[in-house]
């Protein structure tokens, strides 16, 4: 096996894992929750809570909704559902696929440190690869190798937009045991994936990690440029210096961002957005802080 994944892992351990130590220790029981069976306590219902946890007897007596809390299982299985489509290879400074690889290895390393198992589902329209859930450093190296190999073998776009619905349905059919899912994608494409995401979140805890590039949100004035859709291959000659074009583009971007965020929220899934220009360690720390605030 190539030594590149091992070098990648060591670099990430120093740059990310070392910087996160002390900030995550003992915290993931409340941040990344497993599935427990031992009743612990009751508390008032909040809009972010799963309605399936409501204690209807207590709610009827107190005339206010209350949810049951359980002692969470210490070990858990985390699954990484990874979008390998052509749009993920876009990026001004670095590709979204590079961020996906680093983020996936970091998450796998962090979870396996506690003895938890991590699996992965690599998906694009032409191939799907399931890496069974395991633990240990060698398994993280295997995952890094799978990701770098998939990136190197990526071919030309097949003219179709990403089938995120198929990716999520594959995840649901592959994993039966209740698990923690990280769906890592740019979520570019049709919004027909919302029902599949909703079904996945009914059984599992799901976190959506959206990887975006700043140029996708705010195209700079570059004059006359030829823009190509990374997935369909469709090309468009655009005058980025035209104020009307910029206005229409801004409206389209805002509408897409609102639609994607709303669909993820309706599915009952937590969303975090990570930019290709962000420091990965800071992005992970911010994700944990937001999750802890939401739990509290």
N, C-alpha and C positions, 0 to 999 in steps of 0.2 A: 504494500500500500504506500502511496505517496506520503512524504513527510510534510507536505504543505498543510493538511488539516491539523497535524500535531503542533506545528508552529503557530497556526491560527489560534488553536485552543490556548496555548501558553500565553500568547499576546493578550487574548481576551481575559484570561484569568488575572493577569497583572493589571490591565486597564480597567476592567469592570468588576470582576468578582472581589478583588482585594478592596476596591473602593466601596463596595456595598456591604462588606463585613461590618457588623455592629449596627447596621440599619435594618437588617432583615432578620437577625437572629431572634428566634422565639416569636416572630411576628406573623409567620405565614399561616398559623392556625386561625387568625382572624382576618387575614388578607386573602389568602388562597384557601378557601374552606373545603374540607372534604365532606363526606357524608357520614353523619353520626346516628346512633340509635339510642344513646343514653340521654334521657331528659335532664336538662340543666336548669332552666328558668323561663319566666315569661317576661315579655316587655311589650310596650305599646307598638302597634303597627305603624310603619312608615311607608310612603309611596313606593320605595325601592324594594320592599319585601315581597317575597313570593307568596301569593295568596294561599298556596297549598299548606303553608305553615301556620295559618290562622287557627287558634283554638276557639272553636265556635261556642263551646260551653261557657268558657270564661267571658267571651265577647258578649254573649246573651245576658250573663249575670251583671256585668259592669256597664253594659250599653256602650262600650267602646271596643274597637278591634284590638286584640292582643295576639301575638305570635309566640309559638313555642320555640325555644332554643335548645339545641342539643350539644352534647360534648362531641367535638369533631374527631374523627379518626385521625391518628397521628400521621400514618403514611397514606399516600394517595398516588393515583396514576394521572400524570399529565400527558395530554396529547397535543402535538403541534400540527395544525392543519395549514399547509403551506401552499400558497398560490405561486405556481411556477410559470405562469403565462407570460406572453411576450411583453405585455405592458409593464411587467415588473422589472424589465431590463432597462427601463428609462431612468435617466437621472442626469442632472447637470454636473454636480461635483462627483457623486458616486451613484451607481445604479441602486434602485430599490431592492433588487435581488441581493446585492451585497449587504445592505442593511438587514434584509430578511435572514441571511446566513448568520451574520454576527449575532443578531437578536435571538435566533433559534438556539445557537450554541450556548449563549449566555444563560438562557432560561433552562436548557437541559443541564448545564453545569450546576446552576443554583439548586435545582430540584434534586438532582442525584446526590448532591453533597449530604442531604438528609436521609439518604437511603430510599428515596422515592423513585418510582419507575417513570420513564419518559418514552413515549412512542411518537412517531411522526407519519403523516400522510402527505406525500408530495404529489401535486396534481396540476396537470394542464390538460388541454383538450385531447392530446394525442397519447399521453402516457400517464399512468398512475403508479405510485410506488408506496407500499406500506412498510414502514420500519417498525417491527414489533416492540412493545414497551419493555425496556430493560433498565437496569441501573448500572452504575459504575463508570469509571473513566474511559474504558475501552469502548463502551457503548456510545459515549459522547463523541469519541473520535470517529466511530463508524457513522454517526449521524452527520458530522462535519464532512466526512468523505463523500457520503451520499449527496449532500447539498452541492459541494464543489464539482462533483462529477456531473450532476444534473445540469448545472450552469454551463459547464464546458460542452455538454452534448446538445444544448439547445439549438434548434434549427430555425429555419425561416417561419414566419407566421403562416397559419393555415387558412387565413381569411375569415375566421370566426372569432366572435368576442368570447371572453372567458366564460365558461359554464360553471359559475359559482354554485348554482343550484345542484349540479351533479357532484361537485366537490363536497358540499355539505351532506348530501344524501349518502355519499360513500363513507363519510366519517360516521354518520349515524348507524349505518349497517355494519361497519367494521367493529365498533366498540359497543359492547353490551353493558359492561360494568360501569356504574356511575363514576365519572371521571371529571377532571378539570380540562377544558379545551381552550387552547389559544388559537384563534383563527387569524392568521397573519396574511393580509392581502391589501391591495389598494382599492378593492371593491369597485373597480371600474367595469362597467358593462350594464346589462339589463338588471332591473330590480326584481327579477322573478325568483331570487334566492331567499326572499323574506320568509315564506312558509317553511322552507327547509331549516332555516336558522331558528325559527320559533320552535319547531319540533325538537331540534337538537337541544335547545335550552330547557325544554320541559323535563328532560331526563338528566342532563348534565349541567354543571356550571360552565358558562361560556364567557370568554373575554375576547372581544374583537380588537385586534391591533391593526390600525390602518396606517400604512406606510405611504407618505405623500412626498412629492418633490415640490419645492417652492415655485418652480416655473409652471407647474400644473395649476397653481392657485393664482399666480400673478405673472402673466407673460410680459417680459420687459419689451421696450421699444427697440426692435432689432431691424426695423425697416421691412423690406419685402423678403419674405422667407417662404420656403416650401415646407409645409407641415405634413407629416405622414403618420397615419394611425398605426401604432405599433402592432396591433393585432389583425386588423383587416387589410392593411397595406394601402388603404385609400389615401390619396394625396390631395392637398389643398394649398393653393398659392394665397398667402395672406399678407396684407399690409399692416404690420403691427404698429406702425406710426399713425394709423388712421384712428382718430378719437372715437368714431362711431363703431369701428371694429372692436376697440378696447371696451367700449360700453356694453356691446352685445356679448362679448366674451365674459365679462365680469358677471353679467346677469345669468349666463349659462352656468358658470362655475358656482355661483351662489345657490342656484336652483338645485344643481346636482349635489352639492354638499348638504343642503337642507334635506333633500330626499333620502340620501344614504343614512344620515344621522337619525332621521325620523324612523326609517325602516329598522335600523338596529335597535333603537329604543323600544319600538313596538314589539320586537321579538323578545324583549326582556333581557337584553344582553348589554354588558358593560363595554363601553367603547373608549379606546385610547388612541390618539393620533400621534404618530412619530414621524418627524421630518427627516429627510436624508441629510439635512444640514445640522441636525441636532447631535449633541454629545450623547452617546448611547447610555453611558452610566447615569447621566443626569435624567435622561428620559425614563429609565427604569426606576430610579429613585422617586421621580415625580409620580409615576404610575402607582407605586406602592403607597405613597402618601395620600393620593386621591382615594385609593381603595380603603385605606384605614379610616379616612374621614367619613366615607360613605357608610362603612360598617358601624361607626360610632354614632 
